[in-house]
Amino acid sequence: MRKNKLVLGLLALCLCACSTGNKNQANALDEDSYQAILPYESSDTRSKHVGLIQNTDLRVEMESGLMDLSKKYFSPTTVGYKTHQFLDYDELDATDGSRGLLGTVRDGNPNGLNPSADEEFDTGNGIVTNATILVDLYELDWYTNDNLKGISLGLVVNGELSASDGSSVEITDEKMQNYLEVTFSKLASYMHERFNEINKNIPIFIAAYRLDDSNTTGKGGYMYEGYYKGGQGSFTSLSQEWTLVPSSRFTDLDSSAATEFASFKEEISRVLPDNTYITGEAKFESKKLKKLNLTITAHGKTAGEILAVVEDVKDQMDTFSSKKCDYLITVLNDDTVYALIERASGSSECNVISKI
């Protein structure tokens, strides 16, 4: 958690600002980033999100991933964002019999987005009753000045369900998509009918993030999306996957990147061969490498030794040939972040931030 905060904060210092023309807004980090509408209004849903999913990296990935997908429909150059202007804690919460969207559909909760307790849900691998498919729901609201221009909703869904005998049953892609198309349409209709500001001409983008407990990174990925405007909806399949680096899966998906990582690791190890390790995670979209986050972990090193590593990392970034991937290298010494080296997609230049 502490590392994540420092990473985000240091990166913010090195990136330029741009403006959409909103009257009250923060400056965007770059031309491809959204601007927060000021004063920023925190939502009471934060505690709900934390209570449902404790992993901070996973929660950040869900919301930032929803932002990335939204760029196809809502340009960062024309809109700024707010969060959960409509779906607050009470709209979501379904504990203790509450009438919330995250609950099961029943007489007392007709808007619930999970199947009723006695419904036999067909996973494609067997029938499960009392199925909890929808886990959480994120909302981003897009504004130009004070005018609502659109809404993005991120649904977090379980990839596996618990059967009555305690076993885990995976939901097939076909059955999941069937559930999502019905749920997307129900949610879009609910937003239009429940809130006066969201008329039929306000577009609503909805995407589903599928949790994957079997993934060694602890992350899943967005797997389906829908877009609604003027009463019409369309659907598109997505494919996102996180892998550990190094791993056999990483090699299977991109053997060239795996070879480049091995060369990079060998070169860095020559600088500090003892008590220095390099690991990371890679994000693939449609089996194409989009993000490579590496962590160089050292122990008990001097300032001079860490500086030597940082300089060599910058020099060796040319090892990675793809310009369609975002690279981020974090250098740790005794669990403290001492440097960040970033190379953005489409660029050959590295941004380096060092405490030394």
Secondary structure as GFF3:
##gff-version 3
##sequence-region A 1 356
A	DSSP	alpha_helix	2	14	.	.	.	ID=ss1
A	DSSP	beta_strand	35	36	.	.	.	ID=ss2
A	DSSP	alpha_helix	45	52	.	.	.	ID=ss3
A	DSSP	alpha_helix	56	70	.	.	.	ID=ss4
A	DSSP	beta_strand	80	83	.	.	.	ID=ss5
A	DSSP	alpha_helix	89	92	.	.	.	ID=ss6
A	DSSP	three_ten_helix	95	97	.	.	.	ID=ss7
A	DSSP	beta_strand	120	122	.	.	.	ID=ss8
A	DSSP	beta_strand	127	129	.	.	.	ID=ss9
A	DSSP	beta_strand	134	144	.	.	.	ID=ss10
A	DSSP	beta_strand	147	157	.	.	.	ID=ss11
A	DSSP	beta_strand	160	162	.	.	.	ID=ss12
A	DSSP	beta_strand	168	170	.	.	.	ID=ss13
A	DSSP	alpha_helix	173	194	.	.	.	ID=ss14
A	DSSP	beta_strand	204	210	.	.	.	ID=ss15
A	DSSP	beta_strand	221	229	.	.	.	ID=ss16
A	DSSP	beta_strand	232	237	.	.	.	ID=ss17
A	DSSP	beta_strand	240	245	.	.	.	ID=ss18
A	DSSP	alpha_helix	248	253	.	.	.	ID=ss19
A	DSSP	alpha_helix	255	271	.	.	.	ID=ss20
A	DSSP	beta_strand	276	285	.	.	.	ID=ss21
A	DSSP	beta_strand	288	298	.	.	.	ID=ss22
A	DSSP	alpha_helix	303	316	.	.	.	ID=ss23
A	DSSP	three_ten_helix	317	319	.	.	.	ID=ss24
A	DSSP	beta_strand	326	333	.	.	.	ID=ss25
A	DSSP	beta_strand	336	343	.	.	.	ID=ss26
A	DSSP	beta_strand	351	354	.	.	.	ID=ss27
###
